[in-house]
């Protein structure tokens, strides 16, 4: 392969473009993973709080809530609290499953690893510690682990 500075620069530019695409992906994926984890924690906590009142206060708790909201039937208090706890529990479960889904976690890990590998390749290429043929092979190997990361549009 051509070992000219122009060839090395084109490869270097391509590595930088892929790193930009990976960073853009990580900027979207990490917050999504964190939001889903937060939904899980908040939903679980609120569901526990909805069930704690009747569990700890018993009928005195439900009677006081019934009086506070001027409800005719004390069963309305139980039904609303139980339905709220169910909805929040389901939301928390979905948030947990989505945040911890192998697809999301594996993609984020693969993108982080590929970004680090490309950084090392970029340094080796910049300082001439690797020939262009080997660098191209390594580039192909590293980006093959992140096919879900698209290219960054040209500016």
C-alpha contacts under 8 A as a table, 3 or more apart, distances in Angstrom:
res1	aa1	res2	aa2	distance
1	X	132	X	7.09
1	X	133	X	6.18
2	X	7	X	6.56
2	X	132	X	7.60
3	X	7	X	6.41
3	X	8	X	6.81
3	X	131	X	7.35
3	X	132	X	6.16
4	X	7	X	5.36
4	X	8	X	6.48
5	X	8	X	5.09
5	X	9	X	6.01
6	X	9	X	4.99
6	X	10	X	6.19
7	X	10	X	5.14
7	X	11	X	6.32
7	X	132	X	7.87
8	X	11	X	5.18
8	X	12	X	6.04
8	X	125	X	7.33
8	X	132	X	6.48
9	X	12	X	4.84
9	X	13	X	6.01
10	X	13	X	5.01
10	X	14	X	6.18
11	X	14	X	5.01
11	X	15	X	6.18
11	X	136	X	7.48
12	X	15	X	5.12
12	X	16	X	6.28
12	X	122	X	6.38
12	X	125	X	7.27
12	X	126	X	7.66
13	X	16	X	5.07
13	X	17	X	6.20
14	X	17	X	5.04
14	X	18	X	6.25
15	X	18	X	5.20
15	X	19	X	6.18
15	X	118	X	6.57
15	X	122	X	6.86
15	X	139	X	7.44
16	X	19	X	5.02
16	X	20	X	6.18
16	X	122	X	7.97
17	X	20	X	5.07
17	X	21	X	6.31
17	X	151	X	7.24
17	X	152	X	6.57
18	X	21	X	5.01
18	X	22	X	6.15
18	X	143	X	7.96
18	X	151	X	6.50
18	X	152	X	7.40
19	X	22	X	4.97
19	X	23	X	6.05
19	X	115	X	5.87
19	X	118	X	7.05
19	X	119	X	7.95
20	X	23	X	5.08
20	X	24	X	6.11
20	X	152	X	6.70
21	X	24	X	5.08
21	X	25	X	6.20
21	X	149	X	6.48
21	X	150	X	6.31
21	X	151	X	5.52
21	X	152	X	5.03
22	X	25	X	5.01
22	X	26	X	6.16
22	X	111	X	6.13
22	X	112	X	7.89
22	X	115	X	6.61
22	X	149	X	6.16
23	X	26	X	5.04
23	X	27	X	6.08
23	X	115	X	7.76
24	X	27	X	5.07
24	X	28	X	6.56
25	X	28	X	5.30
25	X	29	X	6.06
25	X	111	X	7.98
25	X	149	X	6.52
26	X	29	X	4.96
26	X	30	X	5.66
26	X	108	X	6.63
26	X	111	X	7.18
26	X	112	X	7.74
27	X	30	X	6.01
27	X	31	X	6.90
28	X	31	X	6.04
28	X	32	X	6.51
29	X	32	X	5.15
29	X	33	X	6.20
29	X	104	X	7.61
29	X	108	X	6.82
30	X	33	X	5.16
30	X	34	X	6.23
30	X	108	X	7.23
31	X	34	X	4.93
31	X	35	X	5.98
32	X	35	X	5.10
32	X	36	X	6.20
32	X	99	X	7.83
33	X	36	X	5.28
33	X	37	X	6.30
33	X	98	X	7.84
33	X	99	X	4.96
33	X	100	X	7.85
33	X	104	X	7.49
34	X	37	X	5.06
34	X	38	X	6.17
34	X	99	X	7.27
35	X	38	X	5.01
35	X	39	X	6.16
36	X	39	X	5.07
36	X	40	X	6.32
36	X	95	X	4.83
36	X	96	X	6.67
36	X	98	X	6.67
36	X	99	X	5.11
37	X	40	X	5.09
37	X	41	X	6.38
37	X	95	X	6.16
37	X	96	X	5.97
37	X	99	X	5.60
38	X	41	X	5.11
38	X	42	X	6.02
38	X	95	X	7.95
39	X	42	X	5.28
39	X	43	X	5.77
39	X	91	X	7.41
39	X	92	X	6.06
39	X	95	X	5.75
39	X	96	X	7.91
40	X	43	X	5.25
40	X	44	X	6.07
40	X	91	X	6.97
40	X	92	X	3.86
40	X	93	X	6.46
40	X	94	X	7.51
40	X	95	X	4.86
40	X	96	X	5.32
41	X	44	X	5.29
41	X	45	X	6.14
41	X	92	X	6.77
42	X	45	X	5.11
42	X	46	X	6.10
42	X	92	X	7.44
43	X	46	X	5.25
43	X	47	X	6.05
43	X	88	X	4.91
43	X	89	X	6.16
43	X	91	X	6.36
43	X	92	X	4.77
44	X	47	X	5.15
44	X	48	X	6.19
44	X	88	X	6.64
44	X	89	X	5.84
44	X	92	X	5.61
45	X	48	X	5.17
45	X	49	X	6.24
46	X	49	X	4.93
46	X	50	X	6.19
46	X	85	X	7.40
46	X	88	X	6.92
47	X	50	X	5.17
47	X	51	X	6.49
47	X	84	X	7.03
47	X	85	X	4.29
47	X	86	X	7.28
47	X	88	X	5.47
47	X	89	X	5.95
48	X	51	X	5.29
48	X	52	X	5.96
48	X	85	X	7.21
49	X	52	X	4.99
49	X	53	X	6.85
50	X	53	X	6.28
50	X	54	X	7.91
50	X	81	X	5.65
50	X	82	X	7.42
50	X	84	X	7.17
50	X	85	X	5.94
51	X	54	X	5.95
51	X	55	X	6.14
51	X	81	X	6.80
51	X	82	X	7.09
51	X	85	X	6.81
52	X	55	X	4.99
52	X	56	X	5.81
53	X	56	X	5.45
53	X	57	X	5.58
53	X	58	X	7.40
53	X	61	X	6.48
54	X	57	X	5.12
54	X	58	X	4.71
54	X	59	X	7.06
54	X	61	X	5.95
54	X	62	X	6.48
54	X	78	X	7.84
55	X	58	X	5.65
57	X	60	X	5.80
57	X	61	X	4.69
57	X	62	X	7.67
58	X	61	X	5.53
58	X	62	X	6.72
59	X	62	X	5.06
59	X	63	X	5.95
60	X	63	X	5.15
60	X	64	X	6.16
61	X	64	X	5.25
61	X	65	X	6.28
62	X	65	X	5.11
62	X	66	X	5.93
62	X	74	X	6.53
62	X	77	X	6.22
62	X	78	X	7.29
63	X	66	X	4.90
63	X	67	X	6.11
63	X	74	X	6.58
64	X	67	X	5.08
64	X	68	X	6.03
65	X	68	X	4.93
65	X	69	X	6.26
65	X	77	X	7.02
66	X	69	X	5.53
66	X	70	X	5.79
66	X	71	X	5.00
66	X	72	X	7.39
66	X	73	X	7.45
66	X	74	X	5.89
66	X	77	X	6.51
67	X	70	X	4.84
67	X	71	X	6.44
68	X	71	X	7.95
71	X	74	X	6.97
71	X	76	X	7.51
73	X	76	X	5.74
73	X	77	X	7.84
74	X	77	X	5.58
74	X	78	X	7.08
75	X	78	X	5.10
75	X	79	X	6.10
76	X	79	X	5.06
76	X	80	X	6.03
77	X	80	X	5.35
77	X	81	X	6.14
78	X	81	X	5.24
78	X	82	X	5.94
79	X	82	X	5.15
79	X	83	X	5.91
80	X	83	X	5.17
80	X	84	X	5.98
81	X	84	X	5.12
81	X	85	X	6.11
82	X	85	X	5.04
82	X	86	X	6.14
83	X	86	X	5.03
83	X	87	X	6.17
84	X	87	X	5.20
84	X	88	X	6.10
85	X	88	X	5.15
85	X	89	X	5.89
86	X	89	X	5.08
86	X	90	X	6.11
87	X	90	X	5.25
87	X	91	X	6.17
88	X	91	X	5.00
88	X	92	X	6.01
89	X	92	X	5.01
89	X	93	X	6.09
90	X	93	X	5.06
90	X	94	X	6.15
91	X	94	X	5.15
91	X	95	X	6.06
92	X	95	X	5.01
92	X	96	X	6.09
93	X	96	X	5.11
93	X	97	X	6.15
94	X	97	X	5.15
94	X	98	X	6.04
95	X	98	X	5.19
95	X	99	X	5.94
96	X	99	X	5.22
96	X	100	X	5.97
97	X	100	X	5.26
97	X	101	X	5.59
98	X	101	X	5.03
98	X	104	X	7.78
99	X	104	X	7.12
99	X	105	X	7.61
100	X	104	X	7.14
100	X	105	X	6.34
101	X	104	X	5.59
101	X	105	X	6.24
102	X	105	X	5.22
102	X	106	X	5.56
103	X	106	X	5.35
103	X	107	X	5.99
104	X	107	X	5.19
104	X	108	X	6.19
105	X	108	X	5.29
105	X	109	X	6.19
106	X	109	X	5.09
106	X	110	X	5.95
107	X	110	X	5.05
107	X	111	X	6.02
107	X	146	X	7.45
107	X	148	X	7.98
108	X	111	X	5.14
108	X	112	X	6.14
109	X	112	X	5.12
109	X	113	X	6.14
110	X	113	X	5.13
110	X	114	X	6.02
110	X	145	X	6.45
110	X	146	X	6.42
111	X	114	X	5.11
111	X	115	X	6.02
111	X	145	X	7.81
111	X	146	X	6.09
111	X	149	X	7.98
112	X	115	X	5.17
112	X	116	X	6.35
113	X	116	X	5.17
113	X	117	X	6.18
114	X	117	X	5.00
114	X	118	X	6.00
114	X	142	X	5.62
114	X	143	X	6.68
114	X	145	X	7.07
114	X	146	X	7.19
115	X	118	X	5.14
115	X	119	X	6.17
116	X	119	X	5.05
116	X	120	X	6.38
117	X	120	X	5.17
117	X	121	X	6.19
117	X	142	X	6.78
118	X	121	X	4.88
118	X	122	X	5.96
118	X	139	X	7.10
118	X	142	X	7.03
119	X	122	X	5.03
119	X	123	X	6.31
120	X	123	X	5.18
120	X	124	X	6.24
121	X	124	X	5.11
121	X	125	X	6.03
121	X	135	X	6.93
121	X	138	X	7.67
121	X	139	X	7.59
122	X	125	X	5.09
122	X	126	X	5.99
123	X	126	X	5.07
123	X	127	X	6.17
124	X	127	X	5.39
124	X	128	X	6.02
124	X	129	X	4.93
124	X	130	X	5.80
125	X	128	X	5.12
125	X	129	X	6.16
125	X	130	X	5.70
125	X	131	X	7.42
125	X	132	X	7.66
125	X	135	X	7.12
126	X	129	X	7.83
128	X	131	X	7.03
130	X	134	X	6.66
130	X	135	X	6.39
131	X	134	X	5.61
131	X	135	X	6.20
132	X	135	X	4.93
132	X	136	X	6.07
133	X	136	X	5.25
133	X	137	X	6.42
134	X	137	X	5.14
134	X	138	X	6.21
135	X	138	X	5.10
135	X	139	X	5.99
136	X	139	X	4.97
136	X	140	X	6.21
137	X	140	X	5.21
137	X	141	X	6.22
138	X	141	X	4.95
138	X	142	X	6.06
139	X	142	X	5.21
139	X	143	X	6.16
140	X	143	X	5.41
140	X	144	X	6.04
141	X	144	X	5.31
141	X	145	X	7.22
142	X	145	X	5.85
142	X	146	X	7.66
143	X	146	X	5.36
143	X	147	X	6.80
144	X	147	X	5.85
146	X	149	X	5.66
147	X	150	X	7.35
